[in-house]
Amino acid sequence: MKTRIAACALTVPLALGMLTGCDMADDDKSDGVPFAGTSTTSDASHAMKKVSSGLHDLITIKGKASDNFPTVVECSGKDAKTYFRIHHPWSFAPASASDLDEVMEHLKRELPKHGWKVVGYGPNTSKNRSLTLTADNDGEKVSVKIVSMTKSHPPLLSLNLVSGCYKVPDGQKVDLYPS
């Protein structure tokens, strides 16, 4: 259990590092991260929940999603009082692990029909060589990394979403704990 927690603790910084906009096109980038617009942390968090819900709807098998909530994280190199990103890690445990590869193929086909650009697909460099899909949604200024963890217990899809950099409205500060 401690090994799994440590692995998860290492996964978040790696995911954030890998999901810094990838190929998202935008004129106002900082360190490759697109500018997502002006928003309160609460509104940006709600927008991320909608994006995650849309991804959940594309998973065509029975199972259970985790109840993780989006969190506010800093924009590298920006004033932490006025700029922020939203990170939303969650997982999906299928009723049958044998369906995970089929779901990944389905997501690879369907995501582009819903505004996503698949920028990476194939086995990752972990010892299990887990099938990994990385995609960007330029319209939403969100990236997702989906890992099919067929050998974990329980088997699951791990989804890590991260937004571009938001700026809070003038006169407001970043709320680290939006409702």
SVG drawing of the C-alpha trace seen along z (x, -y; Angstrom):
<svg xmlns="http://www.w3.org/2000/svg" viewBox="-22 -45 33 55">
<polyline fill="none" stroke="black" stroke-width="0.4" points="0.0,0.0 2.8,-2.4 4.5,-1.7 1.3,-2.5 0.9,-5.8 4.5,-6.7 4.0,-5.8 0.9,-8.0 2.8,-10.9 5.5,-10.6 2.9,-10.4 1.2,-13.8 4.4,-15.9 5.2,-13.7 1.7,-14.1 1.8,-17.8 5.1,-18.0 3.9,-16.0 0.6,-17.8 1.8,-21.3 -0.1,-22.0 1.6,-19.5 0.5,-20.8 -2.2,-23.3 -2.0,-26.2 -2.2,-29.7 -0.5,-33.0 -0.1,-33.7 2.0,-30.8 4.3,-30.7 6.7,-27.8 4.5,-26.0 1.3,-26.4 -1.5,-28.1 -3.4,-31.0 -6.9,-29.7 -8.5,-33.1 -9.8,-35.0 -11.8,-33.1 -12.4,-32.5 -11.0,-29.3 -14.5,-28.1 -15.7,-28.6 -12.5,-27.0 -13.0,-24.1 -16.6,-23.6 -15.5,-23.8 -12.9,-21.1 -15.6,-18.9 -17.6,-19.3 -14.6,-18.3 -14.0,-15.2 -17.7,-14.3 -17.5,-14.4 -14.6,-12.0 -16.5,-9.8 -19.3,-9.7 -17.0,-8.4 -16.0,-5.4 -18.3,-2.8 -18.0,-0.1 -19.6,0.4 -17.5,-0.5 -17.0,-3.1 -15.3,-6.4 -13.4,-7.8 -14.8,-10.9 -11.7,-13.1 -12.2,-16.8 -10.2,-19.3 -7.5,-21.1 -5.8,-24.5 -2.1,-24.4 0.4,-27.2 1.3,-28.3 5.1,-28.0 6.8,-31.3 3.6,-33.3 2.4,-35.3 0.7,-32.6 -1.8,-35.2 -3.3,-35.9 -2.5,-32.9 -3.5,-29.3 -4.2,-26.0 -6.7,-23.3 -5.5,-19.7 -8.1,-16.9 -6.8,-13.4 -9.4,-10.6 -9.7,-7.0 -12.2,-4.5 -12.4,-0.9 -14.1,1.3 -16.3,4.2 -14.0,6.3 -10.3,5.6 -10.4,7.3 -12.3,4.3 -9.6,1.8 -7.7,2.2 -10.9,1.9 -11.9,-1.3 -8.5,-2.8 -9.0,-2.1 -12.5,-3.5 -11.2,-6.7 -8.5,-7.1 -11.1,-7.0 -13.8,-9.1 -11.8,-11.9 -11.1,-13.7 -14.9,-13.8 -15.3,-15.7 -12.6,-18.5 -9.6,-16.5 -6.3,-16.0 -4.6,-12.7 -0.9,-13.6 0.4,-10.4 -0.7,-6.8 1.2,-3.6 3.0,-1.8 4.6,-4.0 8.1,-3.5 6.9,-1.8 7.9,1.7 4.3,2.8 4.5,0.8 1.0,-0.4 -1.0,-1.7 -1.1,-5.5 -3.2,-8.1 -2.4,-11.8 -4.7,-14.3 -5.2,-18.1 -8.4,-20.1 -7.5,-23.5 -11.1,-24.8 -11.1,-24.0 -7.4,-24.6 -7.1,-21.2 -4.8,-18.2 -5.5,-14.7 -3.2,-11.7 -5.1,-8.4 -3.2,-5.3 -4.7,-1.8 -3.4,-0.1 -4.4,3.5 -1.9,5.0 -2.9,2.9 -5.2,4.1 -7.9,3.3 -7.2,2.7 -8.2,-0.8 -7.9,-3.7 -6.0,-6.6 -7.0,-10.0 -5.0,-13.2 -6.4,-16.4 -4.7,-19.8 -5.8,-23.2 -3.8,-26.0 -3.0,-29.0 -6.0,-31.1 -5.8,-34.7 -8.3,-35.7 -10.4,-38.8 -8.9,-42.1 -9.1,-42.7 -9.4,-39.0 -6.9,-36.5 -6.5,-32.8 -8.7,-30.7 -6.8,-27.5 -10.0,-25.8 -12.8,-26.6 -16.3,-25.3"/>
</svg>
